[in-house]
Amino acid sequence: MFQYKLKPEFRKQLKDPDLFEKGMEKVYWGLIITMAGVGLMLILYFHDPEKVLHPTWVLFSGLGLAAWGEWQKYKGKGSL
């Protein structure tokens, strides 16, 4: 769904531009998953309040994916 292409002048500055692009995609997917978990919690808050904390694992998995993407971006950036 997300396809990122870096500008050529920015691509030349990176150690591994393909890894950086993959990291960007993972960060955005992680944020989307996290916000989906927040939306699910909002629905549960109004529908069944005692089960509002059940989808917490969705938040942690989304944030974990975003953290992994940030690590890939860091490794792909090298030294600027």
BASEVEX-669073 format. One record per residue (C-alpha): residue in one letter; z, x, y. Coordinates in steps of 0.001 Angstrom, whole numbers, plus 500000, padded with zeros to 6 digits. Each point is the difference from the previous one (the first is absolute). Layout:
BASEVEX-669073
<resn:a; pz:Z; px:X; py:Y>
...
This chain:
BASEVEX-669073
<resn:m; pz:500000; px:500000; py:500000>
<resn:f; pz:500829; px:502842; py:502381>
<resn:q; pz:497389; px:502708; py:500409>
<resn:y; pz:500800; px:502639; py:502578>
<resn:k; pz:497575; px:502570; py:501303>
<resn:l; pz:501347; px:502730; py:502226>
<resn:k; pz:498089; px:501321; py:502965>
<resn:p; pz:498158; px:503228; py:499178>
<resn:e; pz:501889; px:502019; py:502608>
<resn:f; pz:503338; px:498847; py:498560>
<resn:r; pz:498774; px:500541; py:496441>
<resn:k; pz:499324; px:503666; py:500747>
<resn:q; pz:503607; px:500543; py:501073>
<resn:l; pz:501505; px:498749; py:496731>
<resn:k; pz:500703; px:502083; py:496924>
<resn:d; pz:499048; px:497163; py:497599>
<resn:p; pz:498431; px:497043; py:501867>
<resn:d; pz:499433; px:497922; py:496841>
<resn:l; pz:503687; px:500159; py:499095>
<resn:f; pz:500869; px:499041; py:503583>
<resn:e; pz:497746; px:496912; py:499775>
<resn:k; pz:501558; px:498986; py:496679>
<resn:g; pz:503432; px:500365; py:501583>
<resn:m; pz:498958; px:497751; py:502883>
<resn:e; pz:498846; px:497326; py:497548>
<resn:k; pz:503260; px:500210; py:498041>
<resn:v; pz:502085; px:499697; py:503161>
<resn:y; pz:498199; px:496835; py:501068>
<resn:w; pz:500195; px:498469; py:496529>
<resn:g; pz:503708; px:500796; py:499876>
<resn:l; pz:500557; px:498276; py:503327>
<resn:i; pz:498034; px:496954; py:498844>
<resn:i; pz:502063; px:499768; py:496798>
<resn:t; pz:503228; px:500353; py:501978>
<resn:m; pz:499021; px:497268; py:502433>
<resn:a; pz:498998; px:497744; py:497104>
<resn:g; pz:503533; px:500470; py:498652>
<resn:v; pz:501427; px:499112; py:503402>
<resn:g; pz:497851; px:496856; py:500071>
<resn:l; pz:501198; px:499064; py:496518>
<resn:m; pz:503593; px:500481; py:501124>
<resn:l; pz:499352; px:497766; py:503013>
<resn:i; pz:498625; px:497263; py:497747>
<resn:l; pz:502994; px:500325; py:497679>
<resn:y; pz:502391; px:499923; py:502947>
<resn:f; pz:498923; px:496462; py:500833>
<resn:h; pz:499286; px:498796; py:496468>
<resn:d; pz:502769; px:501561; py:497878>
<resn:p; pz:502413; px:502106; py:502109>
<resn:e; pz:502097; px:501342; py:497118>
<resn:k; pz:496931; px:501767; py:498544>
<resn:v; pz:498868; px:501617; py:503250>
<resn:l; pz:500831; px:503554; py:498843>
<resn:h; pz:498188; px:499783; py:496660>
<resn:p; pz:496657; px:501441; py:501250>
<resn:t; pz:501698; px:503112; py:501416>
<resn:w; pz:498171; px:502075; py:497392>
<resn:v; pz:496729; px:499037; py:501728>
<resn:l; pz:501282; px:501534; py:503233>
<resn:f; pz:501073; px:503207; py:498293>
<resn:s; pz:496725; px:500353; py:498106>
<resn:g; pz:497993; px:499504; py:503212>
<resn:l; pz:502118; px:502494; py:501920>
<resn:g; pz:499740; px:502454; py:497110>
<resn:l; pz:496215; px:499739; py:500049>
<resn:a; pz:499977; px:500538; py:503759>
<resn:a; pz:502236; px:503062; py:499600>
<resn:w; pz:497673; px:501404; py:497329>
<resn:g; pz:497058; px:499483; py:502359>
<resn:e; pz:501844; px:501806; py:502781>
<resn:w; pz:500635; px:502902; py:497622>
<resn:q; pz:496285; px:500132; py:499170>
<resn:k; pz:499142; px:499966; py:503694>
<resn:y; pz:502413; px:502869; py:500574>
<resn:k; pz:498518; px:502042; py:497148>
<resn:g; pz:496442; px:499253; py:501128>
<resn:k; pz:500691; px:500915; py:503609>
<resn:g; pz:501042; px:503577; py:499295>
<resn:s; pz:500804; px:501891; py:503171>
<resn:l; pz:498444; px:498820; py:503233>
